[in-house]
């Protein structure tokens, strides 16, 4: 195990830093130093790991470790990279989902290697984070040496690996936020609607969670589009009409979310193969809240799918395009 002699330090002792430090230590890496805005946080991290020292400054960590993780909030990473003295052959790794290694350029000027290792996981608390790292995906981006080192670490933590280019990071992170953070928003939106018939939020969430878990299970088991159920997948126009009317009347704050998500769902339902183009056009008009010639819907499909879209969706025929 060649990594035994490599010393690792963490600047930033929050949930992500602590979880990664503990996991790497468990896999035999030598985690020797930690600092944080609060010495208490650094001490809490150090207390979890044998022979790890709580440092009063980021520079102390940089002086003690061969590999330095910057696990601070995203907005602080560039300042830390710019204000510390680094060593040639040192490796500096940040864990931001949105930033590339460009912000570590000051460390490169000292001759240090750079990499980003971003765990594609949601960390609400330290213990949950430590336990959820194995099996997670790690997005890596950096120079050759940094990537090799980070790949070994991700593999040791039983993670899956995807390699990104610097220009990929922002869209990669936007995708993660859309799924993880906005799922919370969708749950709250649904739970808020339940309050209109007297079910408190906490009770609503408890009732809705099995539905959410069942959906996630269906995605895993059947994939997309096979997992899609519900009125759009069935082409149940009248149900959707009732939904929109009721939301517009009593919950206008939720109707835009319903409409937008419905429109996004249409293409999934069409790909599943059980929804006709005529019905899809009706649903789209209903969700857009305005009359629209069906032919324009076909035009959009033509743009999206190409000339063979009729053969992909047999219910479309030339005379319907007129």
N, C-alpha and C positions, 0 to 999 in steps of 0.2 A: 504494500500500500504506500505508494510514493508520496501521497499527500500528508503523511504523518508529520513530516518535518516542516511543512508549510504552516506558517503562523497566520492567523486570520484575526482581524479587528473589525469592530462595528462602530460607525459614527451615526448615532440615532438608535435609541433603545426603546422604540415604540413596539407596536404589535408585530409588524413585519420583521424588523431587525431582531427582536427577541426570538420569534418563531424560527427564522432561518438560522440564527446562532445555535439554538438548541438542537435543531435537526442536524446541522453539520457536525456539531460536537458528538451527537449520538452515532454518527456515521464514521467517527474516528478522526475528524479534522481537529486541529489544535486551535481553539478559539481563545485568544490570550488577552484581548482588551476590548473595552466598550466605553463610549462616552455618550452624553446626551445633554440637551439643554438643562435638564435637571440631574444633578449627581445622584439623586434618589433613584431615578429611572435606570441609570447606568449600574448602580449597585444592585438593583433588583435583577437586572439581566445577569450580571457577574455572579450573583449568588446561585444561579441555576446551573452554572458551568464550572467544573473543577479547574483551578489555576487560571481563572479569568480575572483580570484586574479592572476595576472601575476607574476610569481616567477623568481628570477635571477639564481636559481640553481635547478637541479633535486632533491637534498636532501630536499629542502624546500617543494617540492610537496610530497615527501615520508613522510615528517613529518606532513603534513596537512591532508592527505587523507587516508581513510580506504581501498579504492580500487585504485590502481595505474595502469594506462594504459601506457605502453611503446610503443609509436607510432613513434619512430625514424626510420631512415633507418635500414635495417636488420643487417648490419655489426656493428652497435653500441649497439645493445640490450644487448649482453653478457657483455660488459664493464659496462654499466649502472647497470645491475643486480649485478655485482661483486663489484662495488665501492660505493654503497650506504648502509646505515644502515637501515635495515627493522625492522618491529615489529612483534612479534607473533600475529597470527590471522589476520594480514593484508593480502590482496589478490593482487598479482601482475599478470597483464595480458599483454601479448604482442600480436601484430596483424600481425606477419609475416606469410606468406603462406608457406614458406619452412622450417623454424626452428620449432623444437618441444619445449616443455617446459623444456627440458634438459638444455637449456642455462639459465634458471631461477633458477638453483640449488643453487646458492649463497643466494638467497632470502629464499629458503626453509630451509637453515641452521639456519636462524634466527627464523624459525617457521612460516613463511608466507605460505599461500596457493598460488598455481600457476595455470595459465590457459593460453591457446592461444585462441583468438577469431579472426578469419580471415574472413573479408567480401569478398565473392566471387563476386567481382564487379570491374569494371574499373573506376577509379576516375581521370578525366582529370582536373577538377577544383573544388573549394570548394562548390559552390552553386549546381553544377551538382551532386556532391557526396552526399550532404545532401539530395537531392531529390530522388536519386537513391537507397538509402539504404532500404527503405521499399520494401518488396517483394524479396529482395536479399537473397541468402543462406549464412549462417555463418557456417564455419567449426570450431568445438570446440575440444580441446584436453587438458587434464589436470587432476588434482586431483578431488576427488568427490565434495568437497566444491566449488572449483573454477568452475567446470562444472555446478553445480547447479546455481551459481550466474550468470555465463555467459549465461546460457540458459534463465534465466529470462530476462536478458537484451536483448538478441536477439529476444525473443518473444515480448517484449515491443516495439521494433523497427520494428515490423511486418515482421520479417525475418523468413526464413525457417532454419532448423538446421540439420547438419550432424555431427555425432560424429566420430572422427578419433583416431587412436592409434599413438603414437610417430613415429613409423616406417612407417606410411602412408604418412607423410607430403611431402616428396620430390617428390614422384610420383604424389600426389594430385596437387602440385604446378606446376609441369612440364605439367600436363594436362591443367591447367588454362592458362599457358603461350602459349602453342601450339594453343589454341583456340583464346584467346584474342589478344595477341601480333602478332601472325603470320597471323591472319586475316588482320591486317594492311599491312603486307608484301605482302600478296596475292593481296590486292587492289592496292598497288603501282605497283606490277608486271604487273597487267592488264592495269592500267593507262599508264604505260611506253610504253606498246605495242601500245596503241592508238596514242602516239606521232609520231609513224612511218608514220601515215597517217594524220599528221598535227593537231591533237586535243591536246591542252595543258592539262597538268595534272589536273588543277583545273576543267576544263570543263569535262574531262573524268570521274573524280570522281563523279561529279554531275550527269552525265549520267548513271554511273554504280551503284550508290546507290540504286535506285529502284529495280534493279536486286538482289542486296544483301539483301535488306529488304524483297523482295518476297521469296527468298530462306529461310531466317530465319522464315518467316511466314509459309512456307511449312513444315519445320522441326517441328514447334510447332503444326501444324494442322494434318499432316500426319505421323510424326515420321520417323525414319530410319528403313528400307530402302525405305519405300513407297514414300518419298519425292524426291528420286533421279531422275533427268531428264538428258538429254544430250546424246551425241553420245556413250558413254560407256554403259549407261543404255539401249540404243536402239540396241547396237551391230553394230554401223555404222563404220565399219572398214575403209572404204575409207576416211571418214571425218577425222578420227584420223591420217591416213597416210598423208593426206594433211597438217594437223596441224604440225606434227612432221617435215616434210620436209621443210615447210616454216620457222619454228622456227630455225631449224638447219642452214638454209641458211642465214637468216637475223637477227635472235635474239638468238644466241647461249647461251647468259647469262640467257635466260628464259626457255630453253628446258629441263634442268635437273629438274626444278620445275614441269613442265608439265608432264614429264615422271613419276616422283616419285608420284605425286598426282594421276595420272592416274592408276598406279599400286595399290595404296591404295584403289582406287575407285572400282576396279574390284570385290573385295569380296562383296562390298555393292550391286553392280549390280547383282551378282549371287544370293545373298540372296533375292533380289526383285523378282526373279523368271522369268524374261523375257529374260534372256541372256543364250544362250546355252554354254555348256562347250567348244565346238569346236571354237565358235566365241571368247570366252574369251581367249582361248589359242592363237588365232591369234593376238588378241589385246595385250596380254602380250608379245609375241615375238616382236611385233612392238615397244612397249614402252621400252622394254629392249634393243632394238637395235641390237639384235643378233639372229641367228637361234637357236631354242631350240626345241627338240622333244616334241610334244604335250603330250606324255605319262608322261614326267617329271612334267608337270603342273598337271596332274591328281594325280601323286604321292604326290605332295604338298597338294592338296586338301584332299587326303586320310589322310595325317598327321594332317591337320587342323580340319577336320570334322569327322574323324572316319570312321568306316566300313560302316555306313549307308549313306554315301554321295551320292551314286547312287540313292537311293530312294528319297533323298532330291532334287536332280537335275536329273530328269528322262532322260534328253538327254544323260547322260553318260551311257554307257553300257559296258559289260565285254570285248567285242571284240575291243573296242576303247582303252583299256588299254594295248593291246598287242603290 
